[in-house]
Amino acid sequence: MVLPFRRQLSFFWSGKLVTPPNEAWVSISVDRCKEVLSSPHNTDSTPKGSGRTFRSRITDFLASIKNRHTGLLTKYSTGEGKISYDTTLATLQENFPHYVRELQGIADGALVPFYHLMVLHIASTYERFIFQAKTDDSSNDDPGKVTSFFGCSSVIVNMEGEILLGHTEDALKELTSNIYLVSAHIMEETPQGRWQTKEEHFTALCYAGYLPGFCMGYNRHGLVFSVNAITPLRVFSGKTICCLLCRALLAAESLEDVHNILRDEGVGVADGMAINAAFLNPNGDISFQNLEVGAAGHGERASQLSVLPVNTGNHLLHTNRYQHLQAPVVENELKWSSLLREARAVQCTPPTKRQHLLDLLSDTHHPEHPFFLTKSHFVTTTLGLFDLLKRKWTFWMDNPMTCQPLLSLPLVFSWDKE
């Protein structure tokens, strides 16, 4: 039986053609109770299997945002919304058909229509594309329009003896109980998509109904990363949505691959984001970069990309605004929250050590815009800390100031001995 709990993180192994030796998913509560749920000994560890495993999580989440979700479904089915949805999906089917199929498999396993999940993936781009010329029209009664934003914070620490990446994952409070880790080893019979992907092996934090990659994760080639959402002033339909590029990052084999994926030559990204990336090499070298990505406008066929190395002896806090890419952003709550978090960081001990990093990301000093959110319709669902020297990924789902870590996972890379 499964022990009762308030908040939980689940772990699901999925794959194609490759089945791990102990296929199961694990629920772990904030009280650190752990229950391994038995799974049938079959080979259905495909995306459809993932959708089936987390069917209740996906349907519960959709039910919890029913009004907003219904609003989105209505908007994309007519007028500008339908044009935006159709052109964006066509672009993704051309360049990333395997990830569209992956989402279709999750939808099939969860017994929900594909478009009910696809609209979640394009929601941030799609909604603002429809409303960017109608900002005076956006009202709180509009069930499909999100009118306030809170975002994630990431801290890079690249010091002698301490190499860390910390990240607070903030999202709708309805997602608190609908978040899990996906660890996948995917092997295709033929190369897939524009990057000719044939094999992927990664672990990533994932929300119910979403593709992995748009939170934080790592792959067996040595890439470790977190994502900060940014709202550029203009977004464009028919381009590649951010969450698909982040899904593609999970296959990157080098920092050069990361740059190429984010530039997305020939199309470009529709929206904006920042990637905090570390790349580990078999010889022990570790490179850190903060990469800010801006939308490719009409007539432009590549994303804007600014790369900031974070060299040894340095640290960096990144929030939800551009810090080095010269591109305008929406004057919204996300920007002001970012500025307030950055101002608070100046008052705190610089995050040059593990404890200082945790102190900053768990800070609740500001009543409305703390680093660790608990009192809003947006909350901090998870705080993750990658320790690249100790090769551990540690999670908290409550504030580290008041609780012990939920769990730690080893970081395993392709050059490690089995």
C-alpha positions as CSV (number, residue, x, y, z in Angstrom):
1,M,0.0,0.0,0.0
2,V,1.0,3.6,-0.5
3,L,1.5,5.7,2.6
4,P,-0.6,8.8,2.8
5,F,1.3,12.1,2.3
6,R,0.8,15.7,1.5
7,R,3.4,16.4,-1.1
8,Q,5.3,13.8,-3.1
9,L,7.8,13.4,-5.9
10,S,7.5,10.4,-8.1
11,F,10.2,8.6,-10.1
12,F,9.5,6.8,-13.4
13,W,11.9,5.0,-15.6
14,S,10.9,5.1,-19.2
15,G,12.6,4.0,-22.4
16,K,12.4,2.5,-25.8
17,L,14.1,-0.7,-26.6
18,V,16.1,-0.4,-23.4
19,T,14.5,-1.5,-20.2
20,P,16.3,-0.8,-16.8
21,P,16.8,-3.7,-14.5
22,N,14.4,-2.4,-11.9
23,E,11.5,-0.7,-13.6
24,A,9.2,0.9,-11.1
25,W,8.2,4.3,-9.9
26,V,8.8,5.6,-6.5
27,S,6.7,8.0,-4.4
28,I,8.5,9.8,-1.6
29,S,6.8,12.1,0.9
30,V,8.1,15.1,2.7
31,D,8.3,12.9,5.8
32,R,10.8,10.8,3.8
33,C,8.5,7.8,3.8
34,K,9.2,5.8,0.6
35,E,7.0,3.2,-1.1
36,V,8.1,1.4,-4.3
37,L,5.0,0.7,-6.3
38,S,5.2,-2.7,-8.0
39,S,5.0,-2.5,-11.8
40,P,4.2,-5.3,-14.2
41,H,7.2,-6.9,-15.8
42,N,6.5,-5.9,-19.3
43,T,8.4,-3.9,-22.0
44,D,5.9,-1.0,-22.2
45,S,8.2,1.6,-20.9
46,T,7.5,4.0,-23.8
47,P,6.0,7.5,-23.5
48,K,2.6,5.8,-23.6
49,G,3.7,3.8,-20.5
50,S,4.7,7.0,-18.8
51,G,1.3,8.5,-19.6
52,R,-0.4,5.4,-18.3
53,T,1.7,5.4,-15.1
54,F,0.9,9.0,-14.3
55,R,-2.6,9.0,-15.8
56,S,-4.2,10.1,-12.5
57,R,-1.7,12.9,-12.1
58,I,-2.3,14.2,-15.5
59,T,-6.1,14.1,-15.3
60,D,-6.1,15.5,-11.8
61,F,-4.0,18.5,-12.9
62,L,-6.2,19.2,-15.9
63,A,-9.3,19.0,-13.7
64,S,-7.7,21.4,-11.2
65,I,-7.2,24.0,-13.9
66,K,-10.4,23.2,-15.7
67,N,-11.6,26.8,-16.3
68,R,-8.2,28.0,-17.5
69,H,-7.7,24.9,-19.6
70,T,-11.1,25.2,-21.2
71,G,-10.3,28.8,-22.0
72,L,-7.2,27.8,-23.8
73,L,-8.9,25.0,-25.8
74,T,-11.5,27.5,-26.9
75,K,-9.0,30.1,-27.9
76,Y,-6.8,27.8,-30.0
77,S,-9.8,26.4,-31.9
78,T,-10.7,29.7,-33.7
79,G,-9.3,32.8,-35.3
80,E,-5.8,33.9,-34.5
81,G,-5.4,31.2,-31.8
82,K,-6.1,28.4,-34.3
83,I,-3.6,29.9,-36.8
84,S,-1.0,30.2,-34.0
85,Y,-1.6,26.6,-32.9
86,D,-1.6,25.1,-36.4
87,T,1.5,26.9,-37.6
88,T,3.5,26.1,-34.5
89,L,2.5,22.4,-34.5
90,A,3.4,22.2,-38.2
91,T,6.9,23.6,-37.4
92,L,7.4,21.1,-34.6
93,Q,6.2,18.2,-36.7
94,E,8.7,19.1,-39.4
95,N,11.7,19.6,-37.1
96,F,11.0,17.5,-34.0
97,P,8.6,14.8,-35.1
98,H,9.9,12.3,-32.5
99,Y,9.0,14.7,-29.6
100,V,5.5,15.3,-31.0
101,R,5.1,11.5,-31.1
102,E,6.4,11.4,-27.6
103,L,3.7,13.8,-26.4
104,Q,1.1,11.8,-28.4
105,G,2.2,8.7,-26.6
106,I,1.9,10.4,-23.2
107,A,-1.6,11.6,-24.2
108,D,-2.6,8.1,-25.4
109,G,-1.4,6.5,-22.2
110,A,-3.3,9.1,-20.0
111,L,-6.4,8.7,-22.2
112,V,-6.6,12.4,-23.0
113,P,-6.7,14.0,-26.4
114,F,-3.3,15.1,-27.8
115,Y,-4.4,18.7,-28.2
116,H,-5.3,18.9,-24.5
117,L,-1.6,18.5,-23.7
118,M,-0.2,20.3,-26.7
119,V,-2.0,23.5,-25.8
120,L,-0.3,23.5,-22.4
121,H,3.1,23.4,-24.2
122,I,2.3,26.4,-26.3
123,A,0.3,28.3,-23.7
124,S,2.8,31.0,-22.8
125,T,3.6,31.7,-26.4
126,Y,0.1,31.2,-27.7
127,E,-1.7,33.4,-25.1
128,R,0.6,36.4,-25.5
129,F,0.6,36.0,-29.2
130,I,-3.1,36.5,-29.2
131,F,-3.2,39.2,-26.6
132,Q,0.0,41.2,-27.2
133,A,-1.9,43.8,-29.3
134,K,-4.8,43.7,-26.8
135,T,-3.1,44.3,-23.4
136,D,-5.9,46.6,-22.3
137,D,-8.3,43.7,-22.8
138,S,-6.7,41.2,-20.5
139,S,-9.0,40.7,-17.5
140,N,-8.9,38.4,-14.5
141,D,-12.2,36.8,-15.6
142,D,-10.6,35.4,-18.7
143,P,-10.1,31.8,-17.8
144,G,-7.4,31.2,-20.4
145,K,-5.3,34.3,-19.6
146,V,-2.6,34.2,-17.0
147,T,-2.3,37.8,-15.7
148,S,0.4,37.4,-13.0
149,F,3.7,35.6,-13.1
150,F,6.3,34.3,-10.7
151,G,9.4,32.7,-11.8
152,C,12.3,30.4,-11.0
153,S,15.7,31.4,-9.6
154,S,19.0,29.7,-10.4
155,V,22.4,30.1,-8.7
156,I,25.7,28.9,-10.3
157,V,28.7,28.5,-7.9
158,N,32.0,27.8,-9.6
159,M,34.6,27.8,-6.9
160,E,37.6,25.7,-6.1
161,G,36.2,22.8,-4.1
162,E,32.5,23.7,-4.7
163,I,30.9,23.5,-8.1
164,L,27.1,23.8,-7.7
165,L,23.9,24.6,-9.6
166,G,20.9,25.4,-7.5
167,H,17.4,26.0,-8.8
168,T,13.9,26.8,-7.4
169,E,11.2,25.5,-9.6
170,D,8.1,27.7,-9.3
171,A,4.8,26.9,-10.8
172,L,1.0,26.8,-10.3
173,K,0.2,25.4,-6.9
174,E,-2.0,22.8,-8.6
175,L,1.2,21.2,-9.9
176,T,2.7,20.7,-6.4
177,S,1.4,17.1,-6.3
178,N,1.8,16.5,-10.0
179,I,5.5,16.6,-10.5
180,Y,7.9,13.7,-11.0
181,L,11.3,12.7,-12.3
182,V,11.6,10.9,-15.6
183,S,14.7,8.9,-16.3
184,A,14.8,7.7,-19.9
185,H,17.1,5.7,-22.2
186,I,15.6,6.0,-25.7
187,M,17.1,4.3,-28.7
188,E,15.6,4.9,-32.2
189,E,16.1,2.6,-35.1
190,T,16.8,5.5,-37.4
191,P,18.0,9.1,-36.7
192,Q,15.2,11.5,-35.8
193,G,14.4,15.2,-36.3
194,R,16.6,18.0,-37.5
195,W,19.5,17.0,-35.1
196,Q,19.3,13.3,-36.2
197,T,18.9,12.1,-32.7
198,K,19.3,8.3,-32.3
199,E,20.0,7.7,-28.6
200,E,19.1,9.7,-25.5
201,H,19.8,8.9,-21.9
202,F,18.7,11.5,-19.3
203,T,16.9,12.3,-16.1
204,A,14.7,15.4,-15.8
205,L,12.1,16.9,-13.5
206,C,8.8,17.0,-15.2
207,Y,5.2,18.2,-14.7
208,A,2.2,16.0,-15.3
209,G,1.3,16.2,-19.0
210,Y,4.4,17.9,-20.1
211,L,7.5,16.8,-22.0
212,P,10.6,16.6,-19.8
213,G,13.3,19.3,-20.0
214,F,11.6,22.6,-19.2
215,C,12.6,22.6,-15.5
216,M,16.0,21.1,-14.7
217,G,17.8,17.9,-15.6
218,Y,20.9,16.2,-16.9
219,N,22.0,13.7,-19.5
220,R,24.6,11.0,-19.6
221,H,26.8,12.9,-22.0
222,G,27.7,15.4,-19.2
223,L,25.1,18.2,-19.6
224,V,23.5,19.6,-16.4
225,F,21.1,22.5,-16.7
226,S,18.2,24.5,-15.3
227,V,15.7,26.8,-17.0
228,N,14.5,30.4,-16.2
229,A,11.5,31.6,-18.1
230,I,11.6,35.1,-19.6
231,T,8.8,37.1,-21.3
232,P,10.2,39.0,-24.2
233,L,8.2,41.9,-25.5
234,R,7.3,40.2,-28.7
235,V,6.6,36.5,-29.4
236,F,5.9,34.8,-32.7
237,S,3.8,31.9,-33.9
238,G,5.2,29.3,-36.3
239,K,8.5,29.3,-34.4
240,T,9.9,26.6,-32.1
241,I,8.5,26.8,-28.6
242,C,10.9,26.9,-25.7
243,C,9.8,23.6,-24.1
244,L,10.6,21.7,-27.3
245,L,14.1,23.2,-27.4
246,C,14.6,22.2,-23.8
247,R,13.5,18.7,-24.6
248,A,16.1,18.7,-27.4
249,L,18.8,19.8,-24.9
250,L,18.4,16.5,-23.2
251,A,20.1,14.9,-26.2
252,A,23.0,17.4,-26.4
253,E,26.5,15.8,-26.4
254,S,28.6,19.1,-26.0
255,L,28.2,22.8,-25.3
256,E,28.4,23.3,-29.1
257,D,25.3,21.2,-29.4
258,V,23.6,23.3,-26.7
259,H,24.4,26.5,-28.7
260,N,23.2,25.0,-32.0
261,I,19.9,23.7,-30.4
262,L,19.2,27.1,-28.8
263,R,20.0,29.1,-32.0
264,D,17.7,26.8,-33.9
265,E,19.0,27.9,-37.3
266,G,16.3,28.0,-40.0
267,V,13.4,28.7,-37.6
268,G,14.3,30.2,-34.2
269,V,12.6,30.2,-30.9
270,A,9.1,31.8,-30.4
271,D,9.6,33.0,-26.9
272,G,12.4,33.7,-24.4
273,M,14.3,31.9,-21.7
274,A,17.7,31.5,-20.0
275,I,19.6,28.2,-19.6
276,N,22.1,27.7,-16.8
277,A,24.4,25.0,-18.1
278,A,27.3,23.0,-16.9
279,F,29.1,20.5,-19.0
280,L,31.3,17.8,-17.4
281,N,34.0,16.0,-19.4
282,P,35.5,12.6,-18.7
283,N,38.8,14.2,-17.8
284,G,37.2,16.1,-14.9
285,D,36.9,19.5,-16.5
286,I,33.7,21.4,-15.9
287,S,32.5,24.4,-18.0
288,F,29.7,26.7,-16.8
289,Q,27.7,29.0,-19.0
290,N,24.6,31.1,-18.7
291,L,22.8,31.3,-22.0
292,E,20.0,33.9,-22.7
293,V,17.7,33.1,-25.6
294,G,15.5,35.6,-27.4
295,A,12.7,35.3,-29.9
296,A,13.3,35.1,-33.6
297,G,11.1,37.7,-35.2
298,H,9.2,37.8,-38.5
299,G,11.7,37.2,-41.2
300,E,14.4,36.0,-38.8
301,R,15.5,32.4,-39.0
302,A,17.5,31.9,-35.8
303,S,17.1,32.7,-32.1
304,Q,18.9,35.5,-30.5
305,L,21.6,34.0,-28.2
306,S,24.0,35.5,-25.7
307,V,26.5,33.3,-23.9
308,L,28.1,34.3,-20.6
309,P,30.8,32.0,-19.2
310,V,30.9,31.6,-15.5
311,N,34.6,30.8,-14.8
312,T,36.3,29.4,-11.8
313,G,36.1,31.8,-8.9
314,N,32.8,33.2,-9.9
315,H,29.1,32.8,-9.0
316,L,25.9,34.0,-10.7
317,L,22.3,34.5,-9.7
318,H,19.9,34.3,-12.7
319,T,16.2,35.1,-12.4
320,N,13.5,35.8,-15.0
321,R,14.9,38.7,-17.0
322,Y,17.7,39.3,-19.5
323,Q,20.9,40.2,-17.9
324,H,23.2,40.3,-20.9
325,L,21.1,39.8,-24.0
326,Q,20.0,43.1,-25.4
327,A,16.3,42.4,-25.9
328,P,13.2,44.2,-24.4
329,V,10.9,42.3,-22.0
330,V,7.3,42.7,-20.9
331,E,6.9,45.2,-18.0
332,N,5.1,42.6,-15.9
333,E,5.3,41.1,-12.4
334,L,7.8,38.6,-13.5
335,K,10.3,41.4,-14.3
336,W,9.6,43.3,-11.1
337,S,9.9,40.1,-9.0
338,S,13.2,39.4,-10.7
339,L,14.6,42.8,-9.8
340,L,13.4,42.5,-6.2
341,R,15.0,39.0,-5.9
342,E,18.2,40.4,-7.3
343,A,18.1,43.3,-4.9
344,R,17.6,41.0,-2.0
345,A,20.5,38.9,-3.0
346,V,22.8,41.9,-2.7
347,Q,21.8,42.1,1.0
348,C,22.6,38.4,1.6
349,T,25.9,36.6,1.9
350,P,27.3,36.0,-1.6
351,P,26.5,32.4,-2.6
352,T,30.0,31.1,-2.9
353,K,29.4,27.9,-0.8
354,R,26.7,25.3,-0.6
355,Q,25.1,26.7,2.6
356,H,25.1,30.2,1.3
357,L,23.4,29.0,-1.9
358,L,20.7,27.2,0.1
359,D,20.2,30.2,2.3
360,L,19.6,32.4,-0.7
361,L,17.2,30.1,-2.5
362,S,15.3,29.4,0.7
363,D,15.0,33.1,1.6
364,T,11.5,34.4,2.4
365,H,12.4,38.0,3.4
366,H,10.2,39.7,0.8
367,P,6.5,39.3,1.6
368,E,5.3,39.1,-2.0
369,H,8.4,38.1,-4.0
370,P,10.6,35.8,-1.9
371,F,13.0,33.3,-3.4
372,F,11.0,30.4,-1.9
373,L,7.3,30.9,-2.6
374,T,4.6,29.5,-0.4
375,K,1.8,32.0,-0.2
376,S,0.7,32.6,-3.8
377,H,-1.2,30.8,-6.5
378,F,2.3,30.2,-7.8
379,V,4.6,28.3,-5.4
380,T,8.0,26.7,-5.2
381,T,7.3,23.1,-6.0
382,T,10.9,21.9,-5.8
383,L,14.3,23.2,-4.9
384,G,17.1,21.2,-6.6
385,L,20.8,21.3,-6.0
386,F,23.3,19.7,-8.4
387,D,26.7,19.1,-6.7
388,L,29.0,18.4,-9.6
389,L,32.0,17.4,-7.5
390,K,30.1,15.0,-5.3
391,R,28.0,13.9,-8.3
392,K,24.7,14.3,-6.5
393,W,21.3,15.9,-7.3
394,T,19.4,16.7,-4.1
395,F,15.8,17.7,-3.8
396,W,13.6,19.6,-1.3
397,M,9.9,20.2,-1.7
398,D,9.6,22.3,1.5
399,N,11.9,25.1,2.5
400,P,15.4,23.9,3.3
401,M,15.4,26.3,6.3
402,T,12.9,24.0,8.0
403,C,13.3,20.5,6.6
404,Q,15.9,18.0,5.5
405,P,16.4,17.0,1.9
406,L,13.7,14.8,0.4
407,L,16.1,12.6,-1.5
408,S,19.4,12.7,-3.4
409,L,20.2,10.9,-6.7
410,P,23.6,10.1,-8.0
411,L,24.7,11.8,-11.2
412,V,25.7,9.0,-13.6
413,F,27.5,9.7,-16.8
414,S,28.4,7.5,-19.8
415,W,32.1,7.2,-18.9
416,D,31.3,5.9,-15.4
417,K,31.9,2.3,-14.8
418,E,28.7,0.3,-14.6
